[in-house]
Amino acid sequence: MPNDEREQDRIDITYHAARLSMRDNLFFAPVLNPRGILDIGTGTGTWALEAAETHPEANVVGTDLSPIQPNYVTTNLTFEIADADEEWAFPHRFDLVHSRIMNDFTLRSWPHFFEQAFQYLNPGGWVECQEFDYNRRSDDNTIPANSRLSFWEREWTRGMEMIGMGGFCKPELVMEQMRNAGFVNVTCRKFKIPIGPWPRDPQLRQAGMFGLVNILDGIQGLSLKIFTELLGYSLDELENLLADCRREARDRAVHSYWPLFVILGQKPVEAEAPA
């Protein structure tokens, strides 16, 4: 993915769509007074900023491969350049390890991620993953049988699989990998991020507007390298497909959404932190 200004805007739009869909919850892990919070794949740092402001008693660390976070932040927040697929190196443990949308171009090994999270959590601490499934759903079957956006989803997933990444969240597999790393009390909650202002609920309607903008403005950045370099599309072929997708996304008769899974796991209270 590019990390230009347009992509950074898309990251923030996605953040707001998810936050509204989750009813303004920052996280769901039952951590009452966290002293340390780690945000992996922090992106523009919006989640970490809110975590630091909401929990001024906590030391919040946000990591990402790209230095696109703000320079002026609260004193309890620091940003670091780090690759989550490498060995982690922090001088202290955390009560919460958080990640969001790491299943696209970001994370190559979930087992490694959970092993590292387990190591750097205090006993009783929690890991929380908030992940999209980019394959849309519709509860009233209004997605057209010949949907171009569904075709794009299948092609994008095919391209992602060519580089060893699924591009969508399989919650049962993520939960199994959490347990394999030693986590207990593993649970999953499902939310819906609408695409377009079709929901009756005002908050979900607002989330749907963000979801629509995410497609209209963000689909090109998601597509360019996958479709042209891996799938062999010409630029004209890709632009024609994306135009069809944008047209379909604007259709208010289509009541579609992306599933958003919030998957939690706890490090056992009796577990010993490594020396």
Summary of the structure (lengths in Angstrom):
residues: 275
radius of gyration: 18.8
end to end distance: 37.4
largest distance: 58.5
contacts: 889
relative contact order: 0.17
helix: 38%
strand: 21%
